[in-house]
Amino acid sequence: MSNASPHTANEQRRVFLVTHGRTASDTVEMLPADDEALDDVGRVEALALAETLDYVHPARVLSSPLTRARATAEVIATHAGLSVVLEPRLRDRDYGRWAGRSRAQPGGGLHRLGAGRRAERDRAS
């Protein structure tokens, strides 16, 4: 069994954190839904990013399991000849019942979430 690293002792390892490509909710004031797909612009952005990362020669591509993140990662991984490793801890915010709502819609904004939690805390004390 070998413990040899694919990296030489003098080679630096770098981690690149990227966000997903554009989705429909990115173009309007909406909170994203969990399973939201990339739009046409988002797919083009993902490919452009994959081409930009060519010089890095990624050794691994990890992704949140969310559709928009996974789709972006798949483009990058495919371009690099790799497979995506899903990592649930990379999942971004869970907007719960607010997912897919307008930020301007009553009860649809994050500011309301904080206010609701403060009110619950105040009632409990």
HELIX and SHEET records of a PDB file:
HELIX    1   1 ALA A   24  THR A   27  5                                   4    
HELIX    2   2 ASP A   40  THR A   52  1                                  13    
HELIX    3   3 LEU A   53  VAL A   56  5                                   4    
HELIX    4   4 THR A   67  ALA A   80  1                                  14    
HELIX    5   5 PRO A   88  LEU A   90  5                                   3    
HELIX    6   6 GLY A   96  TRP A   98  5                                   3    
HELIX    7   7 LEU A  110  ALA A  124  1                                  15    
SHEET    1   A 2 VAL A  61  SER A  63  0                                        
SHEET    2   A 2 VAL A  84  LEU A  86  1                                        
END                                                                             
